[in-house]
Amino acid sequence: MASVLSTVEGVVIKGKQLGRTIGFPTANLSLASPTPRLKHGVYGVSVTLSAKQYYGIMNIGIRPTFHDHGQISYEVHLFDFNQDIYHELLTVDLHFFVRKEISFPDKDELVQQIYRDVELVRNRFALPGTKKSQPILYWERRGIPNQDEIPHLPDFSFVQFCKEEFGVNRGVYNVIDSWFYHNGSVDILKRRNKIIHFLNYMYHSKEIKSNGRMKIGKNGLSAMFDEYLNYVRI
C-alpha cells in the first residue's frame, strides 16, 4: 500500500450528478474534517465505508470542463461499486497525485482522460482482477465507419487522432512522419499505417504520464526509433 499524503472525512451529499451522466458516478463529500491544503487535481485513494475498504479516484477542484466555477468540490469515484451511500461517512486516504485539474474542450475528451486515470490508479494499487476500461474509440466518436479509414483521414484529422489516442503533439508527430519518410516510406498511406503501428507499440511499452502522454525520456525519439526497429526485426 502506498503511503498516505492526507486523509479527509466527509458525509456523502447529493450533488449535480454530473459524473453519472458520463459513466463515472461520484460520491460528493461535505467535509467533516479540516479542509486539506492540497492542490486541485485527481488522486488515487482508498476509502473506508462501514469498516470496509474500497479503492478509487478523487477529484478536488472546481470542475472547469462543466464551467462550474463555484466552491471547491470533493468527489470520489469508487471502483466496482454501485450502492446508495447518501448521508454515509467516508474516510478517504489520498495516496498519490495523478494529475492536475484541467479544462477539456468537451465531455468526450474528459471521459477519455478519466479512463486513463482509472487504469493508472488500478495499476498503481495492483488490484487483483483488474480489467482495462474500454474507452469510446476515436472512430466511433468521430462517426468514422471503422479503424481502417483512419489512414485516409485529412492531414489535420490524422494528426489529431495521433494526439488523442497516443498523446503526441504536432511537433513530435512531424519528427516521426519525417523519420519514416526518410527511411523509405514515401507512400503516405503506408507511412501512416507504420506510424500507427509505431505509436501503438511505444504507447503500450513506455511509461505514460498522468496527462496521457508518452514519457519520451532524455534520449528522445531516436532511442524509441532504435527500439522499434529492433522490435520489428524480431
Buried (B, 14 or more C-beta within 10 A) or exposed (E): EEEEBBBBBBBBEEBEEBBEEBEBBBBBBEBEEEEBEBEBBBBBBBBBBEEEEBBBBBBBBBBBBBEBEEEEBBBBBBBEBEEEBEEEBBBBBBBBBBBEBBEBEEEBBBBBBBBBBBBBBBEBBEEEEBEEBEBEEBBEBBEBEEEEEBBEBEEEEBBBBBBBBBBBEEEBBEBBBEBBEEEEBEEBEEBBBBBBEBBEBBBEEBEBBBEBBBEBEEEEBEEBBEBBEEEEEE
